[in-house]
């Protein structure tokens, strides 16, 4: 997934579900998006975190 698509999907997911969402760099050079509570990967791989309550 491209970085622009990851940011768009993360913002949409965060505001729709009203949960904190992280964007992280995958091992193959792409980006991933998932709820922050479920992310258990390397903290250094996190690019951005969307918090819908801020």
C-alpha positions in Angstrom: 0.0 0.0 0.0 1.3 3.4 -0.8 1.9 6.0 1.9 -0.9 8.3 0.6 -3.4 5.5 0.6 -2.3 4.3 4.0 -2.9 7.8 5.5 -6.3 8.1 3.8 -7.3 4.6 5.1 -6.0 5.3 8.6 -7.9 8.5 8.9 -11.1 6.9 7.7 -10.7 3.9 10.0 -10.0 6.1 13.0 -12.9 8.4 12.5 -15.4 5.6 11.6 -14.5 3.2 14.4 -13.4 6.0 16.8 -10.3 4.1 17.8 -6.6 5.0 17.7 -5.0 3.7 14.5 -1.3 3.3 13.6 0.4 3.5 10.2 3.5 1.3 10.1 6.2 0.4 7.6 6.1 -3.2 6.5 9.1 -5.4 6.0 8.6 -5.4 2.2 8.7 -1.6 1.8 5.0 -0.9 1.9 2.8 0.6 4.6 0.1 -1.0 6.8 -2.8 0.3 8.9 -4.4 -1.3 12.0 -5.9 -0.4 15.3 -3.2 0.6 17.8 -4.5 -1.8 20.4 -3.8 -4.7 18.1 -0.4 -3.6 16.9 2.4 -5.7 18.5 5.2 -5.1 16.1 8.3 -3.0 16.3 7.5 0.5 17.8 10.2 1.9 15.5 8.2 0.9 12.4 5.3 3.1 13.4 5.1 6.2 11.1 2.0 8.0 12.5 -0.8 7.5 15.0 -4.3 8.9 14.5 -6.2 9.6 17.7 -9.8 10.6 16.9 -10.3 12.0 20.4 -7.7 14.8 20.0 
